[in-house]
Amino acid sequence: MAYKITDDCIACGSCTDECPSDAIISGDDKYEINADECLDCGSCADACPNDAIVSE
């Protein structure tokens, strides 16, 4: 089960530095997680100051 970035994302970039598989990319107005590369570790969710990352 991969993680998902919700519309609460403020595109601060805190999550990208924490992702060990570089699965997080910058989208049009928020960051996005490539589900195929996500390791389901939760590091990004822990780093998000806005609680915008949830497990699917």
C-alpha positions as CSV (number, residue, x, y, z in Angstrom):
1,M,0.0,0.0,0.0
2,A,1.6,3.3,-1.1
3,Y,1.3,6.7,0.4
4,K,-0.7,9.5,-1.2
5,I,-0.2,13.3,-0.9
6,T,-3.6,15.1,-0.4
7,D,-4.7,18.5,-1.5
8,D,-3.5,19.8,1.9
9,C,0.0,19.8,0.5
10,I,1.6,23.2,0.6
11,A,4.6,22.1,-1.6
12,C,7.2,22.9,1.1
13,G,9.4,20.0,0.1
14,S,9.9,18.6,3.6
15,C,8.9,15.1,2.3
16,T,11.3,14.9,-0.6
17,D,14.5,14.9,1.5
18,E,13.1,12.1,3.7
19,C,12.1,9.6,0.9
20,P,14.8,6.9,0.6
21,S,13.6,5.8,-2.8
22,D,13.2,9.3,-4.4
23,A,9.5,8.4,-5.2
24,I,8.3,12.0,-4.5
25,I,8.2,14.4,-7.4
26,S,7.0,18.0,-7.8
27,G,3.5,18.1,-9.4
28,D,1.6,21.1,-10.8
29,D,0.5,22.5,-7.5
30,K,1.6,19.9,-5.0
31,Y,4.0,17.1,-4.7
32,E,3.1,13.6,-5.9
33,I,4.3,10.1,-4.9
34,N,5.1,7.5,-7.6
35,A,3.3,4.4,-6.1
36,D,5.6,2.0,-8.0
37,E,8.7,3.4,-6.3
38,C,7.2,4.0,-2.9
39,L,8.6,1.7,-0.2
40,D,5.7,2.3,2.2
41,C,8.1,3.3,4.9
42,G,6.1,6.4,6.1
43,S,9.2,8.7,6.3
44,C,7.5,11.2,4.2
45,A,4.3,11.2,6.3
46,D,6.3,11.7,9.4
47,A,8.2,14.7,7.9
48,C,5.1,16.5,6.5
49,P,4.3,19.5,8.7
50,N,0.8,19.7,7.3
51,D,-0.2,16.1,7.7
52,A,-0.9,16.0,3.9
53,I,0.5,12.5,3.4
54,V,-1.7,9.5,4.1
55,S,-1.6,5.8,3.4
56,E,-3.9,4.6,0.7
